[in-house]
Amino acid sequence: MHATPLLDLRSTSRAPRADKSRLEFNKLAKRLRRDTGRAIQDYAMIRDGDRVMVCLSGGKDSYTMLDVLLQLQAKAPVRFELHAVNLDQKQPDFPEHILPEYLKSLGVAYTVLEQDTYSVVKRNIPEGKTMCSLCSRLRRGALYTFAAEQGFTKIALGHHRDDILATFFLNMFFGGKLSAMPPKLRSDDGRNVLIRPLAYCREDDIAAYAEHKQFPIIPCNLCGSQEHLQRKQVRKMMDQWEQEYPGRSETIFKALRNIAPSQLADASLFDFAGLDGGDGPQNWLMPES
């Protein structure tokens, strides 16, 4: 009598899980492509013939941005060039080989700029103080100058929807103004047009995508471990809202795209003085006795 072979339940149970995981990732990738493509279209970020400089920091956001842009480049009805640029800020123990090896494996044109902003920041910022502001200014200066010199028509930055919302709340709570990160803008010096293709993408989607793709993430040793108290407070508030009221962040982001100046109080954006047919504000300041 022959023994009946036992069914390997482990192998049969792994297959459905793998199929489900693959299906979920495909849906995630499709959502990121759709959101990125919609943002590019809504704000006319990329036009036929554009030379786009993709700023690659080595973090999850910029890796995802480059990956999605490459997918869109292959299928988009317009032709545009992508060139990855990383700024080597000469931080101690920075793994200089990771990004070049990764970009070579993709066949992506790239440039690594070398500028010792690390020493400048350490020399000018007291120990324990937040270094992000000065570091960002120096980094922007180097990248913007390179883009202008090389004739790139657009500079792509990896900020996503939650970055835009956090900046909005920071400016409102601590700066007294309603402003955020626009999906597209011209730099202050007028030389460059900046775009944020991930403007409609959620951070948790980006994090899940980067984890699945196993991007070679490079941590920032200069300021990555520092806590920016105000931004930390804002992100904690946003996370708590999303847990208690799912979808609130999306609703607030929609509000940023649906502004009614006549329902606010900025006299420079709406002619309140002319509502009753008057020709401008009168002097109502009373003389002090």
Residue, then its C-alpha position, 0 to 999 in steps of 0.5 A: m500500500h502506497a502512502t498518500p503524499l502530504l500536501d505542502l500547505r506552506s507553498t500553497s498558502r504563500a502563492p495567494r499572498a504573493d499574488k495579493s502583494r503583487l496586485e496591491f503594489n501594481k495598484l500603488a504604482k498605478r496610483l502614483r503614476r496617475d497622481t503624478g501625471r495629473a499634477i504635471q498636466d494640471y500645472a503644465m509642468i513639463r512641455d515637449g522638448d523640456r530638459v528636466m533636471v531631477c534633484l536626487s538626494g538619496g531619500k525615498d521621495s526623490y528616488t520615487m520621483l525619478d522612478v515615476l518620471l522615467q515610467l511616464q517618459a516612456k509612455a508620455p505623448v510629449r518628448f522630454e529629457l531627464h538628467a539626475v543631479n545630486l549634490d555631494q555636500k561633503q558630509p563625513d562618511f557619505p557613501e559616494h558610490i551608491l547614487p552613481e552605481y544606481l543611476k548607471s544601472l538604470g542608464v540615466a544620465y547624471t551629474v554629481l556636484e561637489q560643494d562643501t556646504y557641510s563645513v559652512v553649515k557646521r562653522n556658522i550654526p551653533e551646536g544644537k541649533t537647527m541646520c536645515s535653513l542654511c543648508s537648504r539655501l546653500r543647496r538651492g544656490a548650487l543646484y539653481t546655478f548649475a541648472a541655469e549654466q547647463g540650460f535645463t528648462k525645469i528643475a524637478l523637486g521631490h516634495h509631495r502633498d504632505d510636504i505642501l500641507a505641512t508648509f501651509f500650516l507652518n506658515m499659517f501658525f508661525g508665520g502669519k500668512l497663507s502660503a505653501m509650496p506651489p506645484k510650479l514656480r519661478s525661482d526668486d532670481g528668475r533663472n529657473v522654473l521649479i516643478r513638484p511632480l509629486a504634489y498630488c502624491r501621499e507620503d505613505d504611498i511614496a514610503a510603501y513604494a520605496e520600500h517595495k522597490q528597495f531603493p538604496i536610501i542614503p540618510c542625511n547625517l548633517c541634519g537628518s537626526q535633528e528635530h525641527l520642533q515646529r514642523k514636528q508639531v505640525r506633522k504630529m497634528m496632521d497624523q492625528w487628524e488622519q487617524e481620527y478623521p481619515g481623508r481630512s488631509e485630502t480635503i484640506f489640500k483640495a481647499l488649497r486648490n479652491i481659493a475664494p479671495s472674496q471670502l478672505a480678508d486680503a485687500s490686495l487680492f480682492d477689491f473690497a473698497g470698490l464693492d459699493g462703487g467707491d473709488g478706494p479706501q478713505n482715511w479713517l485713522m483718528p488723530e491722537s489727542 
